[in-house]
Each structure stands twice: as C-alpha cells, then as structure tokens.
Amino acid sequence: MEAITFGQNDAETMYNAFNNVFLTRPGGGDVYYKTAINNADRGGTWSGSLDILGAEDAYERTGDPEKKDLVNDLLTTWLKYNPIPWSWDGWNDDIGWFSLALVRGYQMTGDQPFLDTAKYGFDYAFGRGWETQHNDGGIWEENPEYSARENPPRAATKEALANDSLGKVACMIYQSTHDEGYLEKGKQIYAWVSTHLFDSETGQVNTGVDQSGKVDTGTAAYNQGTFLDYANLLYEITGNRDYYNDAKRAIDFGRDKLTVNGVFNNPAGYLNTWADEMARGAGHFVRDSGLWSEYYSWIKQNADAIVQNRRTDLGLTWNAWAQPTPGDSALTANNFVSAMAWLQFTPAMQPNEIGGIHTITNQGTGMAIDSAGKYGNGSPVIQWGKNDSLNQRWLLTQNSDTSWNIVNLATWESLDCPGGSDADNLPMVQWFSGRAPNQRWWIDQQSDGTYKIWNKASGKALDSANNTNNGAALIQYGWNGSSAQRWLLE
C-alpha cells in the first residue's frame, strides 16, 4: 500500500476538520472552540487561547478574510467571558498565553481592544512576576502568594513557560506600537532566560529553576519552540546575530533530541498541546531566514506523519504524530491543535527563493527600497543607497492567492499602494498590515533573473524612476520592462 504523504490541500483540510469538530456558534454572537469531542463546554482560559492560536496560524498561512473574521470573533468571545482584571489567575504563563493570542490577533485584525488587553496582561504579569531577590531576576511561573495557598502549598519557581511566552508578547507589542519600553523588557527577559534556562552549548531549553538555584533540566517541545520563536523575533527586530544563533541551536536540539526518528511524538494523557509552539518557532525561523534547503525534508517528514496517522472519521491527528490517532471521544481540542498548527507552516513543495527576508534593490540604479525607519500609516517608502539596515530589510510572505506581503523589519508595516490607485508615478507608502489587495504584490521572475513586482489592486509595477538620489520616492508605473522596474532580492 502506497504511503500517504502531505499534499497541497492538507493544511486547509485539517483546519476545516478542526473547525468541523470543535467550532461552536451557540447564538448571541458567541464563537468558540468547545472543550473536547464529547464535551460541548466552552474551552478554558489558557486552553482556549491555545486553540485560538491555531486559528491564527491558518490566517497567517492564507490571509483569507473569512479566517481573519473568525479570529476576530473568537477573541471577542474570549474577552467577553474573561474580562480584565485577571487577578483571579496566579499563573503568569496563563497570562502569557492569553496575551499572546490577543496581541497576535491585533496584528491580524487591527482591533484595538485586543492590543489594549494584551498590554494590560503583559504589564500585570511582569509587574507582579519579575523579581530579582531570587535567581537574579526572571518571572515567577505561579506568583508566590498564590502558590503558598495551593493545597498542598507549591514551591514557587521561575520557568520557561512564563518567561518565554511573556517575552514574545513584549516583542509583539513593540512591533505593534514601537514603544521601546516593551522591547527593552523583551530583551531583559531574554537575557535572563538565556543565562539561567538555556544551554547555549547544546541548544536545550530547561524547564525552570527553583529559589535555591537548582535547575529542572526537563525538556518539552512547547518550551523549545516558544524560546525558538522568541529568539527569532528578537533577531528580526534588532538584527543582532546572537539571537539568530540561539534560534539555530534551539531548532536543532528540538529536531535531534525531542523527536522519535525525527518526528514529534508524545501520547501522554496529561498533555494539552505539545508541539504547537515548535510549529510556530520552526515555521517562522525557517521561512523568514530562507533555510528550506536545510530543514524542509524534516518539516515535511513531520507533516507526512501527521496525515498518515490522522483519524479517518474526523480528519484530525493527536500529539503523537508517529502513532495512529485513537478513537477516544474524551480527547480535547488542545490534543489536536499542535498537528493542525504544524501543517499551517508546511509548504507542499520546497519553496523558492522569493520568500523570507530580503533587501530589494533596483537593477538600474542599485538603490534599495527603504522605509526611512518612519513608523505610521502613510509614511513614505523611499530609495537609498544599500546599507543593509533594518530600514532596508523586508519580510516576504505569501497569501493563498499566491500574492506576496512585503513588510519592513524596522516599522513592521506593509508596502502599500495608496487606495489601490492605478495612477502612474504614484509614490508608495507604508500602512498597518491588513493584507488587503493594495498590500498584495505579484512577484514574477524575469528571464535575466530579476523580478517584476506589481500590485494586485492597481496592476502597476514598482519603479525607481531611474532616480539615484537618496530619499527619492518609490513609485508605481505601467509595466515597460525597463531596468527601472526590475528588482533584485538579496
């Protein structure tokens, strides 16, 4: 019998299967994922957040408007039933997952209450949880005043779960606001994790450390992946290669030490998710840094195992990707979201060189497309002599219609054709990344290896106007095939 392998439609198929089984619309505008196959109760607080992160993965893969609407509806319902303040929850990693789903949702929808609540969550958890009397810093996993009331009392520890999830939140709030205070806190948390919980020789992320300084050297795919994604975020935000090197060590440890013959596989009954954060960490790092030649076969190996071992009646795969998914109706949505997430970051074929981080230079002038580091809707996009600064680094990711998003790493805003106008000589701008047609670009390789970059809404091509002056506008113009309209991705 021929082995089943991951194919073009499997990511969408498993996303739809997940929604068919768990997505619930009981009326009154509520939209949520139910707890388990046989339990129609609304998913929990942090567990519900993990399910929503899976829905966000599907939107990230496609940019489809209906998926954006679902993310908006899920988070709106979640906030309805879990309003601030969150003082009822002493676990800072819970606050991290709440806030991570919310800030990521803001970046997708632009819904301000999601950002405002994520900021509250980070500020609250960091404010109560960061402490320097023990371990020279770090955020408590469960704050001591809460852990002391457990039955029996629990010794307070500082763990990767809380520190890395909240560190990611800080970085993403910075991307969304350019408030340097959040970036500094993100760096501060990372510096503590990297010296107390991360083994820079092996790439292992340890579970945590107690008040005496004893390190729990246990490992988990979710800890490994959260740190990997955190390191990659800081690398992209700062350009500091040390973060890239940490991310590289972390992904390699996860691949080599946390898998069974290369495949993530954990059937433990007590688990919620297992490798969902590894999916995001590996997916973002490999995609953005253009490392497909090194990691694609491994990423697809896991995707192949997922589709081979899914339940045929539901189309879903549990946390043990190398084993057939059991017919247990008590399995929760969380048990299935990791596999669904992994497929959202797995291309059906090894991608070409277009995706990832590039400097985009003009064939005719040699000038680079540059954001001028100016953040804010409507800020101009200019040309400048190539200098490899963050202003000139653009992240190219693809939509389901095969168009491309072009996002600047200094501003985290999208290259935008104002209003989708088809006027020749129109200067391009930056705008909040909504993935509308005027922010979608076709990128077509020409016979000489250069690229034509043209806007989906206007149909016009990016053009340098043969201007070699620093600060010259980047314009659009009807395609004529001249060197002013031919671009290099470096």
C-alpha positions, -999 to +999 in steps of 0.1 A: +000+000+000+014+034-010+023+056+019+001+087+024+021+119+022+014+156+029-001+174-001-013+208-014-047+209+004-039+191+036-033+222+057-066+236+048-083+202+051-071+197+087-080+233+096-115+227+083-117+193+102-107+210+134-134+236+129-160+210+120-154+191+152-148+219+177-160+253+164-192+262+181-217+291+174-244+288+200-260+321+192-259+356+206-227+363+186-206+338+206-180+318+187-156+295+205-139+261+204-156+235+226-135+217+252-135+181+238-150+159+212-176+148+237-177+180+258-196+209+244-185+233+271-166+264+260-129+259+261-110+272+291-090+303+296-054+294+287-065+262+268-090+283+248-062+307+240-040+278+226-069+268+203-073+304+191-035+305+183-042+276+159-069+296+141-044+324+139-019+301+123-044+294+095-049+330+089-012+337+088-008+310+062-035+323+039-045+359+046-081+348+038-107+374+050-130+348+065-102+334+086-095+369+099-132+373+107-130+340+127-100+352+147-118+384+155-150+365+166-131+340+187-111+367+206-141+389+210-160+359+226-130+350+247-127+386+261-165+386+268-161+357+292-126+365+305-126+403+311-098+421+330-087+422+357-071+388+357-061+388+394-080+355+398-052+337+380-019+334+398-001+316+369+019+341+348+023+317+319-016+317+317-014+354+313+013+349+287-009+327+266-039+350+270-019+380+259-001+362+231-033+352+214-046+388+218-016+407+206-012+383+176-049+388+169-044+426+170-016+423+144-041+404+122-073+423+127-063+458+139-089+455+167-076+479+194-092+462+224-070+431+216-039+452+218-050+471+249-058+439+268-025+423+257-007+453+271-026+450+303-017+413+305+020+418+300+022+448+323+003+429+350+023+397+348+056+414+345+048+439+373+039+412+398+061+384+385+095+398+377+116+395+409+154+399+415+158+386+451+159+350+438+179+339+407+189+375+398+156+381+380+130+362+360+093+359+362+076+335+386+057+307+369+030+310+396+034+340+418+044+330+454+014+345+472-008+322+450+015+291+452+016+293+490-022+289+490-022+257+470-032+225+487-006+214+494+015+246+491+036+247+460+072+259+459+074+290+437+097+285+406+107+305+376+101+286+343+105+289+306+067+287+301+060+321+317+092+339+307+093+330+271+055+334+264+056+369+280+088+378+263+072+371+230+043+393+240+066+421+248+083+418+214+049+418+196+036+448+215+068+466+204+061+456+168+026+469+171+033+502+189+071+510+186+071+516+224+107+510+232+099+501+268+084+468+257+114+460+236+137+466+265+116+444+287+116+417+260+154+419+259+156+419+297+136+387+300+155+370+272+188+378+288+177+362+320+164+331+302+195+327+281+217+327+312+195+307+335+175+283+314+191+280+280+221+258+274+240+277+247+263+247+240+235+222+233+205+244+225+184+228+252+157+249+269+154+237+305+120+237+323+129+261+352+148+270+383+138+270+419+145+296+446+178+279+456+191+280+420+185+243+412+177+239+376+150+215+364+166+201+332+134+186+319+126+193+283+093+199+263+086+207+227+065+236+237+093+252+258+118+246+230+095+261+204+085+292+224+121+300+230+129+295+194+102+318+182+112+344+209+148+343+197+137+347+161+115+377+170+144+395+186+167+387+157+143+402+133+135+432+154+171+440+163+193+424+136+215+410+164+230+378+150+234+363+186+196+358+187+198+340+153+225+317+166+204+309+197+174+301+175+195+279+153+207+259+183+172+256+197+157+243+165+185+218+160+181+205+196+143+201+191+148+182+158+176+160+171+167+154+208+129+158+212+117+136+184+113+099+177+133+093+145+127+129+136+090+131+144+074+148+174+055+121+192+040+123+227+010+102+237+010+113+273-026+115+285-020+145+308-009+167+279-028+196+263-008+208+234+027+195+227+044+209+196+022+238+186+048+264+196+075+243+179+055+246+147+054+284+150+091+287+161+104+264+134+080+277+108+089+314+113+126+308+116+129+286+086+106+306+064+120+340+073+157+331+071+153+311+039+165+278+055+143+254+035+172+235+019+184+225+054+150+219+072+123+212+046+127+175+045+124+173+083+094+196+084+077+176+057+086+144+074+065+155+104+037+167+081+037+133+064+034+115+098+005+138+107-015+130+077-006+093+078-019+089+114-050+111+115-083+097+125-101+089+093-136+097+107-126+132+119-095+141+098-075+151+130-042+140+145-033+139+182+000+148+198+017+115+190+022+121+153+040+088+147+011+068+161-024+063+148-048+087+165-071+068+189-109+069+187-112+084+221-140+109+223-126+125+255-097+140+236-097+178+238-093+204+212-058+211+226-048+175+219-053+181+182-042+217+177-005+210+175-008+189+144-031+214+128-006+241+136+023+222+121+006+218+088+000+256+085+037+261+084+045+233+060+046+241+022+035+212+000+067+217-020+101+232-010+097+270-015+117+290-039+140+319-030+113+346-031+100+342+005+119+353+036+139+384+045+155+404+016+170+437+007+152+447-026+175+467-049+169+481-083+187+467-113+191+501-130+202+522-100+214+498-074+194+517-048+175+498-021+138+501-011+139+518+023+113+526+049+134+555+063+125+540+097+094+561+098+065+543+116+029+553+110+002+548+084+010+568+052+047+571+059+066+572+026+087+544+012+119+557-004+151+546-021+185+548-005+220+535-011+222+499+000+234+497+037+217+465+050+200+484+078+166+472+092+151+500+071+161+481+040+151+446+052+117+433+041+099+401+050+081+385+021+053+360+030+027+346+007-011+345+007-034+317-005-039+335-039+000+333-043+004+371-039+030+384-015+031+406+015+061+429+019+067+440+055+095+462+067+116+450+097+121+485+110+085+496+111+066+463+108+043+479+083+034+468+048+044+482+015+011+497+003-003+512-029-024+541-016-061+533-021-052+508-048-050+537-073-037+528-107-022+563-113+013+563-128+041+580-108+021+574-075+045+572-045+042+541-024+036+542+014+036+520+044+004+510+063-008+487+091-006+452+076-042+442+068-033+421+037-058+440+016-054+438-023-035+471-023-009+454+000-006+423-021+021+420-047+028+397-075+065+389-078+074+374-112+110+363-121+122+376-155+145+358-179+175+377-166+169+366-130+154+400-119+119+404-106+089+424-117+070+434-085+034+446-093+004+454-072-027+433-071-051+462-068-035+487-093-018+463-117+011+487-118+048+478-113+073+492-087+095+517-105+127+535-094+122+563-120+159+559-125+165+582-096+198+577-078+192+604-051+190+592-015+154+597-004+138+595-038+103+582-038+094+547-048+067+549-074+045+527-095+042+528-133+027+507-160+050+478-169+075+486-197+102+461-188+129+487-183+157+483-157+139+508-135+112+482-130+135+452-125+144+443-089+169+420-072+161+401-040+193+399-019 
